[in-house]
Amino acid sequence: MSQHTLWLLRFTYKKLKENLTVSESKKLFHEQFPFVIPGLYKRIVDEMLVELNLLNHQNEFIQDELFCVGLTETFKELTKGYKPESHLELLFESLCKSSNFIPSKIKEISLKTLEQYKDKSLKEISILLKEKSTSNLYSSRILNIGIYLIIANATDFKGLKDSEKNKAITDNINNLNLSVNKAEKDIGIYKSSIKKMEQAKELLEEAKIQNKKKENK
């Protein structure tokens, strides 16, 4: 075992016993993920890393199943098109581990939860979510997105008008005793981020096509 690997193991073990600063989390992340992150995804990775670090510092925070769905599905959605795709599993693991989260556990809980809500109507999902109203959920961007994604996957959600969709989201957020204003803001930023990512990828693709045309002249 190299000195560098030994240092990393000791550092990781030590930090599992205490709260990591953001800079420590970033250092640990880059030790575990020693690859260059494409420019398009750097900001996303950095924001997720900082958010996970901050959540880890909150005594009231609970790694709820809705949080697990939010984390796995947000990561999956915002890293679409990431290359090489084979790096994504390590990237997710490194993000989690660098802030003392267990990636395998988060994935396991997320899969079970998504299966629980799969192929259900909005009414059925609302009933299941209502059961969690006494869980003292810790409000976070990741949690709010997890709730939104579960609601949006209802079998009858897509057929609703925008006003009806917004009401369904608002009603469920209220039933969970969470801030509607914060949830609306978090969901809005999430949707905007996806849209911007799609636009950026389209621009990059167009630029590649133009460059190829110039090379072939």
PyMOL commands that place a pseudoatom at each C-alpha (Angstrom):
pseudoatom trace, name=CA, resn=MET, resi=1, chain=A, elem=C, hetatm=0, pos=[0.000, 0.000, 0.000]
pseudoatom trace, name=CA, resn=SER, resi=2, chain=A, elem=C, hetatm=0, pos=[1.405, 3.375, -1.030]
pseudoatom trace, name=CA, resn=GLN, resi=3, chain=A, elem=C, hetatm=0, pos=[1.927, 6.223, 1.427]
pseudoatom trace, name=CA, resn=HIS, resi=4, chain=A, elem=C, hetatm=0, pos=[-0.653, 8.265, -0.466]
pseudoatom trace, name=CA, resn=THR, resi=5, chain=A, elem=C, hetatm=0, pos=[-3.322, 5.530, -0.156]
pseudoatom trace, name=CA, resn=LEU, resi=6, chain=A, elem=C, hetatm=0, pos=[-2.507, 5.053, 3.520]
pseudoatom trace, name=CA, resn=TRP, resi=7, chain=A, elem=C, hetatm=0, pos=[-2.873, 8.794, 4.131]
pseudoatom trace, name=CA, resn=LEU, resi=8, chain=A, elem=C, hetatm=0, pos=[-6.207, 8.823, 2.355]
pseudoatom trace, name=CA, resn=LEU, resi=9, chain=A, elem=C, hetatm=0, pos=[-7.554, 5.922, 4.425]
pseudoatom trace, name=CA, resn=ARG, resi=10, chain=A, elem=C, hetatm=0, pos=[-6.469, 7.570, 7.667]
pseudoatom trace, name=CA, resn=PHE, resi=11, chain=A, elem=C, hetatm=0, pos=[-7.861, 10.913, 6.566]
pseudoatom trace, name=CA, resn=THR, resi=12, chain=A, elem=C, hetatm=0, pos=[-11.203, 9.353, 5.588]
pseudoatom trace, name=CA, resn=TYR, resi=13, chain=A, elem=C, hetatm=0, pos=[-11.488, 7.383, 8.840]
pseudoatom trace, name=CA, resn=LYS, resi=14, chain=A, elem=C, hetatm=0, pos=[-10.682, 10.456, 10.895]
pseudoatom trace, name=CA, resn=LYS, resi=15, chain=A, elem=C, hetatm=0, pos=[-13.181, 12.628, 9.063]
pseudoatom trace, name=CA, resn=LEU, resi=16, chain=A, elem=C, hetatm=0, pos=[-15.973, 10.055, 9.413]
pseudoatom trace, name=CA, resn=LYS, resi=17, chain=A, elem=C, hetatm=0, pos=[-15.885, 10.922, 13.102]
pseudoatom trace, name=CA, resn=GLU, resi=18, chain=A, elem=C, hetatm=0, pos=[-16.337, 14.650, 12.621]
pseudoatom trace, name=CA, resn=ASN, resi=19, chain=A, elem=C, hetatm=0, pos=[-17.903, 17.232, 10.347]
pseudoatom trace, name=CA, resn=LEU, resi=20, chain=A, elem=C, hetatm=0, pos=[-15.972, 18.004, 7.207]
pseudoatom trace, name=CA, resn=THR, resi=21, chain=A, elem=C, hetatm=0, pos=[-15.422, 21.555, 6.046]
pseudoatom trace, name=CA, resn=VAL, resi=22, chain=A, elem=C, hetatm=0, pos=[-16.308, 22.303, 2.412]
pseudoatom trace, name=CA, resn=SER, resi=23, chain=A, elem=C, hetatm=0, pos=[-12.621, 22.473, 1.493]
pseudoatom trace, name=CA, resn=GLU, resi=24, chain=A, elem=C, hetatm=0, pos=[-11.991, 19.102, 3.171]
pseudoatom trace, name=CA, resn=SER, resi=25, chain=A, elem=C, hetatm=0, pos=[-14.920, 17.575, 1.297]
pseudoatom trace, name=CA, resn=LYS, resi=26, chain=A, elem=C, hetatm=0, pos=[-13.580, 18.935, -1.991]
pseudoatom trace, name=CA, resn=LYS, resi=27, chain=A, elem=C, hetatm=0, pos=[-10.103, 17.611, -1.257]
pseudoatom trace, name=CA, resn=LEU, resi=28, chain=A, elem=C, hetatm=0, pos=[-11.462, 14.186, -0.384]
pseudoatom trace, name=CA, resn=PHE, resi=29, chain=A, elem=C, hetatm=0, pos=[-13.688, 14.201, -3.469]
pseudoatom trace, name=CA, resn=HIS, resi=30, chain=A, elem=C, hetatm=0, pos=[-10.791, 14.896, -5.828]
pseudoatom trace, name=CA, resn=GLU, resi=31, chain=A, elem=C, hetatm=0, pos=[-8.717, 12.209, -4.138]
pseudoatom trace, name=CA, resn=GLN, resi=32, chain=A, elem=C, hetatm=0, pos=[-11.461, 9.682, -4.816]
pseudoatom trace, name=CA, resn=PHE, resi=33, chain=A, elem=C, hetatm=0, pos=[-12.307, 10.989, -8.288]
pseudoatom trace, name=CA, resn=PRO, resi=34, chain=A, elem=C, hetatm=0, pos=[-8.951, 11.783, -9.961]
pseudoatom trace, name=CA, resn=PHE, resi=35, chain=A, elem=C, hetatm=0, pos=[-10.420, 12.635, -13.375]
pseudoatom trace, name=CA, resn=VAL, resi=36, chain=A, elem=C, hetatm=0, pos=[-11.038, 15.872, -15.217]
pseudoatom trace, name=CA, resn=ILE, resi=37, chain=A, elem=C, hetatm=0, pos=[-14.729, 16.818, -15.081]
pseudoatom trace, name=CA, resn=PRO, resi=38, chain=A, elem=C, hetatm=0, pos=[-16.034, 18.228, -18.396]
pseudoatom trace, name=CA, resn=GLY, resi=39, chain=A, elem=C, hetatm=0, pos=[-16.651, 21.978, -18.126]
pseudoatom trace, name=CA, resn=LEU, resi=40, chain=A, elem=C, hetatm=0, pos=[-20.389, 21.628, -18.678]
pseudoatom trace, name=CA, resn=TYR, resi=41, chain=A, elem=C, hetatm=0, pos=[-20.742, 19.573, -15.484]
pseudoatom trace, name=CA, resn=LYS, resi=42, chain=A, elem=C, hetatm=0, pos=[-18.207, 21.230, -13.161]
pseudoatom trace, name=CA, resn=ARG, resi=43, chain=A, elem=C, hetatm=0, pos=[-20.679, 23.701, -11.641]
pseudoatom trace, name=CA, resn=ILE, resi=44, chain=A, elem=C, hetatm=0, pos=[-23.290, 20.981, -11.083]
pseudoatom trace, name=CA, resn=VAL, resi=45, chain=A, elem=C, hetatm=0, pos=[-20.823, 18.708, -9.304]
pseudoatom trace, name=CA, resn=ASP, resi=46, chain=A, elem=C, hetatm=0, pos=[-19.488, 21.573, -7.197]
pseudoatom trace, name=CA, resn=GLU, resi=47, chain=A, elem=C, hetatm=0, pos=[-22.982, 22.704, -6.141]
pseudoatom trace, name=CA, resn=MET, resi=48, chain=A, elem=C, hetatm=0, pos=[-24.015, 19.168, -5.184]
pseudoatom trace, name=CA, resn=LEU, resi=49, chain=A, elem=C, hetatm=0, pos=[-20.834, 18.654, -3.205]
pseudoatom trace, name=CA, resn=VAL, resi=50, chain=A, elem=C, hetatm=0, pos=[-21.319, 21.887, -1.253]
pseudoatom trace, name=CA, resn=GLU, resi=51, chain=A, elem=C, hetatm=0, pos=[-24.989, 21.107, -0.606]
pseudoatom trace, name=CA, resn=LEU, resi=52, chain=A, elem=C, hetatm=0, pos=[-24.270, 17.605, 0.691]
pseudoatom trace, name=CA, resn=ASN, resi=53, chain=A, elem=C, hetatm=0, pos=[-21.533, 18.969, 2.928]
pseudoatom trace, name=CA, resn=LEU, resi=54, chain=A, elem=C, hetatm=0, pos=[-23.876, 21.582, 4.419]
pseudoatom trace, name=CA, resn=LEU, resi=55, chain=A, elem=C, hetatm=0, pos=[-26.644, 19.030, 4.993]
pseudoatom trace, name=CA, resn=ASN, resi=56, chain=A, elem=C, hetatm=0, pos=[-24.196, 16.802, 6.814]
pseudoatom trace, name=CA, resn=HIS, resi=57, chain=A, elem=C, hetatm=0, pos=[-23.682, 19.623, 9.323]
pseudoatom trace, name=CA, resn=GLN, resi=58, chain=A, elem=C, hetatm=0, pos=[-27.392, 19.924, 10.173]
pseudoatom trace, name=CA, resn=ASN, resi=59, chain=A, elem=C, hetatm=0, pos=[-28.399, 18.081, 13.330]
pseudoatom trace, name=CA, resn=GLU, resi=60, chain=A, elem=C, hetatm=0, pos=[-32.052, 18.072, 12.204]
pseudoatom trace, name=CA, resn=PHE, resi=61, chain=A, elem=C, hetatm=0, pos=[-31.252, 16.519, 8.839]
pseudoatom trace, name=CA, resn=ILE, resi=62, chain=A, elem=C, hetatm=0, pos=[-32.576, 13.001, 8.223]
pseudoatom trace, name=CA, resn=GLN, resi=63, chain=A, elem=C, hetatm=0, pos=[-31.562, 10.848, 5.261]
pseudoatom trace, name=CA, resn=ASP, resi=64, chain=A, elem=C, hetatm=0, pos=[-35.188, 10.312, 4.343]
pseudoatom trace, name=CA, resn=GLU, resi=65, chain=A, elem=C, hetatm=0, pos=[-36.320, 8.169, 1.392]
pseudoatom trace, name=CA, resn=LEU, resi=66, chain=A, elem=C, hetatm=0, pos=[-37.560, 11.294, -0.422]
pseudoatom trace, name=CA, resn=PHE, resi=67, chain=A, elem=C, hetatm=0, pos=[-34.109, 12.831, -0.051]
pseudoatom trace, name=CA, resn=CYS, resi=68, chain=A, elem=C, hetatm=0, pos=[-32.546, 9.656, -1.488]
pseudoatom trace, name=CA, resn=VAL, resi=69, chain=A, elem=C, hetatm=0, pos=[-34.841, 9.817, -4.528]
pseudoatom trace, name=CA, resn=GLY, resi=70, chain=A, elem=C, hetatm=0, pos=[-34.038, 13.492, -4.983]
pseudoatom trace, name=CA, resn=LEU, resi=71, chain=A, elem=C, hetatm=0, pos=[-30.292, 12.909, -4.841]
pseudoatom trace, name=CA, resn=THR, resi=72, chain=A, elem=C, hetatm=0, pos=[-30.095, 9.913, -7.179]
pseudoatom trace, name=CA, resn=GLU, resi=73, chain=A, elem=C, hetatm=0, pos=[-32.580, 11.243, -9.725]
pseudoatom trace, name=CA, resn=THR, resi=74, chain=A, elem=C, hetatm=0, pos=[-31.197, 14.794, -9.745]
pseudoatom trace, name=CA, resn=PHE, resi=75, chain=A, elem=C, hetatm=0, pos=[-27.708, 13.413, -10.300]
pseudoatom trace, name=CA, resn=LYS, resi=76, chain=A, elem=C, hetatm=0, pos=[-28.966, 11.149, -13.081]
pseudoatom trace, name=CA, resn=GLU, resi=77, chain=A, elem=C, hetatm=0, pos=[-30.872, 13.938, -14.833]
pseudoatom trace, name=CA, resn=LEU, resi=78, chain=A, elem=C, hetatm=0, pos=[-28.206, 16.627, -14.573]
pseudoatom trace, name=CA, resn=THR, resi=79, chain=A, elem=C, hetatm=0, pos=[-25.387, 14.343, -15.734]
pseudoatom trace, name=CA, resn=LYS, resi=80, chain=A, elem=C, hetatm=0, pos=[-27.119, 13.102, -18.883]
pseudoatom trace, name=CA, resn=GLY, resi=81, chain=A, elem=C, hetatm=0, pos=[-24.635, 13.136, -21.741]
pseudoatom trace, name=CA, resn=TYR, resi=82, chain=A, elem=C, hetatm=0, pos=[-21.637, 13.004, -19.384]
pseudoatom trace, name=CA, resn=LYS, resi=83, chain=A, elem=C, hetatm=0, pos=[-18.643, 11.343, -21.017]
pseudoatom trace, name=CA, resn=PRO, resi=84, chain=A, elem=C, hetatm=0, pos=[-17.138, 8.947, -20.364]
pseudoatom trace, name=CA, resn=GLU, resi=85, chain=A, elem=C, hetatm=0, pos=[-20.345, 7.432, -19.031]
pseudoatom trace, name=CA, resn=SER, resi=86, chain=A, elem=C, hetatm=0, pos=[-18.308, 4.773, -17.233]
pseudoatom trace, name=CA, resn=HIS, resi=87, chain=A, elem=C, hetatm=0, pos=[-17.137, 7.468, -14.777]
pseudoatom trace, name=CA, resn=LEU, resi=88, chain=A, elem=C, hetatm=0, pos=[-20.637, 8.273, -13.516]
pseudoatom trace, name=CA, resn=GLU, resi=89, chain=A, elem=C, hetatm=0, pos=[-20.820, 5.557, -10.872]
pseudoatom trace, name=CA, resn=LEU, resi=90, chain=A, elem=C, hetatm=0, pos=[-17.511, 6.616, -9.334]
pseudoatom trace, name=CA, resn=LEU, resi=91, chain=A, elem=C, hetatm=0, pos=[-18.522, 10.276, -9.606]
pseudoatom trace, name=CA, resn=PHE, resi=92, chain=A, elem=C, hetatm=0, pos=[-21.711, 9.654, -7.609]
pseudoatom trace, name=CA, resn=GLU, resi=93, chain=A, elem=C, hetatm=0, pos=[-19.873, 7.546, -5.042]
pseudoatom trace, name=CA, resn=SER, resi=94, chain=A, elem=C, hetatm=0, pos=[-17.186, 10.189, -4.604]
pseudoatom trace, name=CA, resn=LEU, resi=95, chain=A, elem=C, hetatm=0, pos=[-19.772, 12.947, -4.132]
pseudoatom trace, name=CA, resn=CYS, resi=96, chain=A, elem=C, hetatm=0, pos=[-21.498, 10.959, -1.404]
pseudoatom trace, name=CA, resn=LYS, resi=97, chain=A, elem=C, hetatm=0, pos=[-18.434, 9.650, 0.399]
pseudoatom trace, name=CA, resn=SER, resi=98, chain=A, elem=C, hetatm=0, pos=[-16.721, 13.036, 0.493]
pseudoatom trace, name=CA, resn=SER, resi=99, chain=A, elem=C, hetatm=0, pos=[-19.537, 14.264, 2.763]
pseudoatom trace, name=CA, resn=ASN, resi=100, chain=A, elem=C, hetatm=0, pos=[-19.980, 11.086, 4.821]
pseudoatom trace, name=CA, resn=PHE, resi=101, chain=A, elem=C, hetatm=0, pos=[-22.980, 9.705, 2.928]
pseudoatom trace, name=CA, resn=ILE, resi=102, chain=A, elem=C, hetatm=0, pos=[-23.109, 6.038, 1.946]
pseudoatom trace, name=CA, resn=PRO, resi=103, chain=A, elem=C, hetatm=0, pos=[-23.830, 5.830, -1.811]
pseudoatom trace, name=CA, resn=SER, resi=104, chain=A, elem=C, hetatm=0, pos=[-24.898, 2.177, -1.866]
pseudoatom trace, name=CA, resn=LYS, resi=105, chain=A, elem=C, hetatm=0, pos=[-27.450, 2.803, 0.893]
pseudoatom trace, name=CA, resn=ILE, resi=106, chain=A, elem=C, hetatm=0, pos=[-28.814, 5.905, -0.843]
pseudoatom trace, name=CA, resn=LYS, resi=107, chain=A, elem=C, hetatm=0, pos=[-29.209, 4.017, -4.128]
pseudoatom trace, name=CA, resn=GLU, resi=108, chain=A, elem=C, hetatm=0, pos=[-30.894, 1.086, -2.399]
pseudoatom trace, name=CA, resn=ILE, resi=109, chain=A, elem=C, hetatm=0, pos=[-33.424, 3.310, -0.592]
pseudoatom trace, name=CA, resn=SER, resi=110, chain=A, elem=C, hetatm=0, pos=[-34.087, 5.313, -3.759]
pseudoatom trace, name=CA, resn=LEU, resi=111, chain=A, elem=C, hetatm=0, pos=[-34.811, 2.209, -5.851]
pseudoatom trace, name=CA, resn=LYS, resi=112, chain=A, elem=C, hetatm=0, pos=[-37.197, 0.795, -3.239]
pseudoatom trace, name=CA, resn=THR, resi=113, chain=A, elem=C, hetatm=0, pos=[-38.994, 4.124, -2.912]
pseudoatom trace, name=CA, resn=LEU, resi=114, chain=A, elem=C, hetatm=0, pos=[-39.393, 4.624, -6.667]
pseudoatom trace, name=CA, resn=GLU, resi=115, chain=A, elem=C, hetatm=0, pos=[-40.777, 1.091, -6.900]
pseudoatom trace, name=CA, resn=GLN, resi=116, chain=A, elem=C, hetatm=0, pos=[-43.240, 1.878, -4.107]
pseudoatom trace, name=CA, resn=TYR, resi=117, chain=A, elem=C, hetatm=0, pos=[-44.625, 4.897, -5.993]
pseudoatom trace, name=CA, resn=LYS, resi=118, chain=A, elem=C, hetatm=0, pos=[-44.409, 3.348, -9.474]
pseudoatom trace, name=CA, resn=ASP, resi=119, chain=A, elem=C, hetatm=0, pos=[-47.540, 3.146, -11.693]
pseudoatom trace, name=CA, resn=LYS, resi=120, chain=A, elem=C, hetatm=0, pos=[-49.710, 4.968, -9.165]
pseudoatom trace, name=CA, resn=SER, resi=121, chain=A, elem=C, hetatm=0, pos=[-52.199, 7.772, -9.694]
pseudoatom trace, name=CA, resn=LEU, resi=122, chain=A, elem=C, hetatm=0, pos=[-51.780, 11.215, -8.203]
pseudoatom trace, name=CA, resn=LYS, resi=123, chain=A, elem=C, hetatm=0, pos=[-54.402, 10.402, -5.571]
pseudoatom trace, name=CA, resn=GLU, resi=124, chain=A, elem=C, hetatm=0, pos=[-52.613, 7.188, -4.557]
pseudoatom trace, name=CA, resn=ILE, resi=125, chain=A, elem=C, hetatm=0, pos=[-49.267, 8.988, -4.366]
pseudoatom trace, name=CA, resn=SER, resi=126, chain=A, elem=C, hetatm=0, pos=[-50.804, 11.800, -2.302]
pseudoatom trace, name=CA, resn=ILE, resi=127, chain=A, elem=C, hetatm=0, pos=[-52.111, 9.254, 0.213]
pseudoatom trace, name=CA, resn=LEU, resi=128, chain=A, elem=C, hetatm=0, pos=[-48.690, 7.614, 0.508]
pseudoatom trace, name=CA, resn=LEU, resi=129, chain=A, elem=C, hetatm=0, pos=[-46.965, 10.988, 0.909]
pseudoatom trace, name=CA, resn=LYS, resi=130, chain=A, elem=C, hetatm=0, pos=[-49.545, 12.097, 3.500]
pseudoatom trace, name=CA, resn=GLU, resi=131, chain=A, elem=C, hetatm=0, pos=[-48.412, 9.195, 5.693]
pseudoatom trace, name=CA, resn=LYS, resi=132, chain=A, elem=C, hetatm=0, pos=[-45.038, 10.935, 5.969]
pseudoatom trace, name=CA, resn=SER, resi=133, chain=A, elem=C, hetatm=0, pos=[-46.491, 14.185, 7.331]
pseudoatom trace, name=CA, resn=THR, resi=134, chain=A, elem=C, hetatm=0, pos=[-45.421, 13.273, 10.875]
pseudoatom trace, name=CA, resn=SER, resi=135, chain=A, elem=C, hetatm=0, pos=[-41.852, 12.402, 9.897]
pseudoatom trace, name=CA, resn=ASN, resi=136, chain=A, elem=C, hetatm=0, pos=[-40.368, 15.844, 10.715]
pseudoatom trace, name=CA, resn=LEU, resi=137, chain=A, elem=C, hetatm=0, pos=[-38.758, 16.081, 7.290]
pseudoatom trace, name=CA, resn=TYR, resi=138, chain=A, elem=C, hetatm=0, pos=[-35.782, 18.403, 6.977]
pseudoatom trace, name=CA, resn=SER, resi=139, chain=A, elem=C, hetatm=0, pos=[-36.481, 20.856, 4.155]
pseudoatom trace, name=CA, resn=SER, resi=140, chain=A, elem=C, hetatm=0, pos=[-33.768, 20.889, 1.500]
pseudoatom trace, name=CA, resn=ARG, resi=141, chain=A, elem=C, hetatm=0, pos=[-33.524, 21.456, -2.232]
pseudoatom trace, name=CA, resn=ILE, resi=142, chain=A, elem=C, hetatm=0, pos=[-32.782, 17.770, -2.805]
pseudoatom trace, name=CA, resn=LEU, resi=143, chain=A, elem=C, hetatm=0, pos=[-35.775, 16.667, -0.730]
pseudoatom trace, name=CA, resn=ASN, resi=144, chain=A, elem=C, hetatm=0, pos=[-38.140, 19.061, -2.528]
pseudoatom trace, name=CA, resn=ILE, resi=145, chain=A, elem=C, hetatm=0, pos=[-36.980, 17.822, -5.922]
pseudoatom trace, name=CA, resn=GLY, resi=146, chain=A, elem=C, hetatm=0, pos=[-37.447, 14.229, -4.769]
pseudoatom trace, name=CA, resn=ILE, resi=147, chain=A, elem=C, hetatm=0, pos=[-41.069, 15.007, -3.848]
pseudoatom trace, name=CA, resn=TYR, resi=148, chain=A, elem=C, hetatm=0, pos=[-41.629, 16.783, -7.157]
pseudoatom trace, name=CA, resn=LEU, resi=149, chain=A, elem=C, hetatm=0, pos=[-40.204, 13.895, -9.204]
pseudoatom trace, name=CA, resn=ILE, resi=150, chain=A, elem=C, hetatm=0, pos=[-42.375, 11.342, -7.417]
pseudoatom trace, name=CA, resn=ILE, resi=151, chain=A, elem=C, hetatm=0, pos=[-45.503, 13.457, -8.016]
pseudoatom trace, name=CA, resn=ALA, resi=152, chain=A, elem=C, hetatm=0, pos=[-44.522, 14.142, -11.641]
pseudoatom trace, name=CA, resn=ASN, resi=153, chain=A, elem=C, hetatm=0, pos=[-44.281, 10.379, -12.255]
pseudoatom trace, name=CA, resn=ALA, resi=154, chain=A, elem=C, hetatm=0, pos=[-47.924, 9.824, -11.329]
pseudoatom trace, name=CA, resn=THR, resi=155, chain=A, elem=C, hetatm=0, pos=[-49.779, 8.055, -14.131]
pseudoatom trace, name=CA, resn=ASP, resi=156, chain=A, elem=C, hetatm=0, pos=[-52.231, 10.942, -14.580]
pseudoatom trace, name=CA, resn=PHE, resi=157, chain=A, elem=C, hetatm=0, pos=[-49.909, 13.905, -13.904]
pseudoatom trace, name=CA, resn=LYS, resi=158, chain=A, elem=C, hetatm=0, pos=[-48.836, 14.692, -17.473]
pseudoatom trace, name=CA, resn=GLY, resi=159, chain=A, elem=C, hetatm=0, pos=[-52.421, 15.050, -18.655]
pseudoatom trace, name=CA, resn=LEU, resi=160, chain=A, elem=C, hetatm=0, pos=[-53.143, 17.861, -16.190]
pseudoatom trace, name=CA, resn=LYS, resi=161, chain=A, elem=C, hetatm=0, pos=[-53.127, 21.581, -16.969]
pseudoatom trace, name=CA, resn=ASP, resi=162, chain=A, elem=C, hetatm=0, pos=[-50.169, 23.553, -15.596]
pseudoatom trace, name=CA, resn=SER, resi=163, chain=A, elem=C, hetatm=0, pos=[-52.375, 25.146, -12.928]
pseudoatom trace, name=CA, resn=GLU, resi=164, chain=A, elem=C, hetatm=0, pos=[-53.570, 21.690, -11.831]
pseudoatom trace, name=CA, resn=LYS, resi=165, chain=A, elem=C, hetatm=0, pos=[-50.005, 20.389, -11.714]
pseudoatom trace, name=CA, resn=ASN, resi=166, chain=A, elem=C, hetatm=0, pos=[-48.927, 23.322, -9.557]
pseudoatom trace, name=CA, resn=LYS, resi=167, chain=A, elem=C, hetatm=0, pos=[-51.877, 22.773, -7.220]
pseudoatom trace, name=CA, resn=ALA, resi=168, chain=A, elem=C, hetatm=0, pos=[-51.044, 19.070, -6.858]
pseudoatom trace, name=CA, resn=ILE, resi=169, chain=A, elem=C, hetatm=0, pos=[-47.450, 19.921, -5.934]
pseudoatom trace, name=CA, resn=THR, resi=170, chain=A, elem=C, hetatm=0, pos=[-48.507, 22.699, -3.545]
pseudoatom trace, name=CA, resn=ASP, resi=171, chain=A, elem=C, hetatm=0, pos=[-51.104, 20.512, -1.810]
pseudoatom trace, name=CA, resn=ASN, resi=172, chain=A, elem=C, hetatm=0, pos=[-48.604, 17.703, -1.244]
pseudoatom trace, name=CA, resn=ILE, resi=173, chain=A, elem=C, hetatm=0, pos=[-45.904, 20.061, 0.026]
pseudoatom trace, name=CA, resn=ASN, resi=174, chain=A, elem=C, hetatm=0, pos=[-48.443, 21.558, 2.450]
pseudoatom trace, name=CA, resn=ASN, resi=175, chain=A, elem=C, hetatm=0, pos=[-49.500, 18.105, 3.606]
pseudoatom trace, name=CA, resn=LEU, resi=176, chain=A, elem=C, hetatm=0, pos=[-45.873, 17.358, 4.459]
pseudoatom trace, name=CA, resn=ASN, resi=177, chain=A, elem=C, hetatm=0, pos=[-45.643, 20.547, 6.544]
pseudoatom trace, name=CA, resn=LEU, resi=178, chain=A, elem=C, hetatm=0, pos=[-42.913, 21.969, 4.329]
pseudoatom trace, name=CA, resn=SER, resi=179, chain=A, elem=C, hetatm=0, pos=[-42.443, 25.498, 2.969]
pseudoatom trace, name=CA, resn=VAL, resi=180, chain=A, elem=C, hetatm=0, pos=[-44.352, 25.918, -0.298]
pseudoatom trace, name=CA, resn=ASN, resi=181, chain=A, elem=C, hetatm=0, pos=[-42.360, 29.024, -1.269]
pseudoatom trace, name=CA, resn=LYS, resi=182, chain=A, elem=C, hetatm=0, pos=[-39.041, 27.229, -0.839]
pseudoatom trace, name=CA, resn=ALA, resi=183, chain=A, elem=C, hetatm=0, pos=[-40.280, 24.151, -2.704]
pseudoatom trace, name=CA, resn=GLU, resi=184, chain=A, elem=C, hetatm=0, pos=[-41.536, 26.238, -5.627]
pseudoatom trace, name=CA, resn=LYS, resi=185, chain=A, elem=C, hetatm=0, pos=[-38.202, 28.042, -5.817]
pseudoatom trace, name=CA, resn=ASP, resi=186, chain=A, elem=C, hetatm=0, pos=[-36.180, 24.806, -5.617]
pseudoatom trace, name=CA, resn=ILE, resi=187, chain=A, elem=C, hetatm=0, pos=[-38.299, 23.070, -8.268]
pseudoatom trace, name=CA, resn=GLY, resi=188, chain=A, elem=C, hetatm=0, pos=[-38.149, 26.137, -10.513]
pseudoatom trace, name=CA, resn=ILE, resi=189, chain=A, elem=C, hetatm=0, pos=[-34.343, 26.263, -10.320]
pseudoatom trace, name=CA, resn=TYR, resi=190, chain=A, elem=C, hetatm=0, pos=[-34.171, 22.527, -11.026]
pseudoatom trace, name=CA, resn=LYS, resi=191, chain=A, elem=C, hetatm=0, pos=[-36.332, 22.844, -14.154]
pseudoatom trace, name=CA, resn=SER, resi=192, chain=A, elem=C, hetatm=0, pos=[-34.320, 25.864, -15.284]
pseudoatom trace, name=CA, resn=SER, resi=193, chain=A, elem=C, hetatm=0, pos=[-31.034, 23.987, -14.785]
pseudoatom trace, name=CA, resn=ILE, resi=194, chain=A, elem=C, hetatm=0, pos=[-32.227, 21.089, -16.942]
pseudoatom trace, name=CA, resn=LYS, resi=195, chain=A, elem=C, hetatm=0, pos=[-33.357, 23.483, -19.669]
pseudoatom trace, name=CA, resn=LYS, resi=196, chain=A, elem=C, hetatm=0, pos=[-30.027, 25.339, -19.609]
pseudoatom trace, name=CA, resn=MET, resi=197, chain=A, elem=C, hetatm=0, pos=[-28.118, 22.057, -19.751]
pseudoatom trace, name=CA, resn=GLU, resi=198, chain=A, elem=C, hetatm=0, pos=[-30.081, 20.939, -22.795]
pseudoatom trace, name=CA, resn=GLN, resi=199, chain=A, elem=C, hetatm=0, pos=[-29.448, 24.265, -24.523]
pseudoatom trace, name=CA, resn=ALA, resi=200, chain=A, elem=C, hetatm=0, pos=[-25.735, 24.144, -23.692]
pseudoatom trace, name=CA, resn=LYS, resi=201, chain=A, elem=C, hetatm=0, pos=[-25.454, 20.601, -25.070]
pseudoatom trace, name=CA, resn=GLU, resi=202, chain=A, elem=C, hetatm=0, pos=[-27.214, 21.635, -28.265]
pseudoatom trace, name=CA, resn=LEU, resi=203, chain=A, elem=C, hetatm=0, pos=[-24.815, 24.563, -28.710]
pseudoatom trace, name=CA, resn=LEU, resi=204, chain=A, elem=C, hetatm=0, pos=[-21.818, 22.304, -28.157]
pseudoatom trace, name=CA, resn=GLU, resi=205, chain=A, elem=C, hetatm=0, pos=[-23.146, 19.833, -30.694]
pseudoatom trace, name=CA, resn=GLU, resi=206, chain=A, elem=C, hetatm=0, pos=[-23.704, 22.600, -33.241]
pseudoatom trace, name=CA, resn=ALA, resi=207, chain=A, elem=C, hetatm=0, pos=[-20.170, 23.871, -32.639]
pseudoatom trace, name=CA, resn=LYS, resi=208, chain=A, elem=C, hetatm=0, pos=[-18.766, 20.372, -33.266]
pseudoatom trace, name=CA, resn=ILE, resi=209, chain=A, elem=C, hetatm=0, pos=[-20.691, 20.111, -36.536]
pseudoatom trace, name=CA, resn=GLN, resi=210, chain=A, elem=C, hetatm=0, pos=[-19.433, 23.508, -37.674]
pseudoatom trace, name=CA, resn=ASN, resi=211, chain=A, elem=C, hetatm=0, pos=[-15.840, 22.580, -36.799]
pseudoatom trace, name=CA, resn=LYS, resi=212, chain=A, elem=C, hetatm=0, pos=[-16.107, 19.353, -38.784]
pseudoatom trace, name=CA, resn=LYS, resi=213, chain=A, elem=C, hetatm=0, pos=[-17.430, 21.266, -41.773]
pseudoatom trace, name=CA, resn=LYS, resi=214, chain=A, elem=C, hetatm=0, pos=[-14.482, 23.660, -41.594]
pseudoatom trace, name=CA, resn=GLU, resi=215, chain=A, elem=C, hetatm=0, pos=[-12.005, 20.760, -41.320]
pseudoatom trace, name=CA, resn=ASN, resi=216, chain=A, elem=C, hetatm=0, pos=[-13.514, 19.051, -44.362]
pseudoatom trace, name=CA, resn=LYS, resi=217, chain=A, elem=C, hetatm=0, pos=[-13.247, 22.151, -46.565]
for i in range(1, 217): cmd.bond("trace and resi %d" % i, "trace and resi %d" % (i + 1))
show_as sticks, trace
zoom trace
